[in-house]
Amino acid sequence: MSVPSREVVLSPEAQDDFANIIAYTGEQWDERQQDIYADRIMAVLFLLAEMPAVGRPRDSISLGLRSHPFDSYVVFYRVGDRTIDIVRIVHGRLNASAAFDRP
């Protein structure tokens, strides 16, 4: 796999999302499948770093936010000059706006 043109940066929330998805995968299947799924998610993040315009604009949720589907999940991100900032990775059944509600 080539090195993306932008650095992939996960927010603390996206790090938690990723960890929870991978933990769930491990609980449902096995460690091998868990590793495969983690690699697949990372491949999508690297794709976004290479082709950030592939995602859909989500300005109605937050200015500059974009999203891209992956399996049952949606990756929300922002494009920086040298980074792709992964904001959240949420299940597609979740109301997208709810993923960004502040307490």
Secondary structure, 3 states (H helix, E strand, C coil): CCCCCCEEEECHHHHHHHHHHHHHHHHHCCHHHHHHHHHHHHHHHHHHHHCHHHCEECCCCCCCCEEEEECCEEEEEEECCCEEEEEEEEECCCCHHHHHCCC
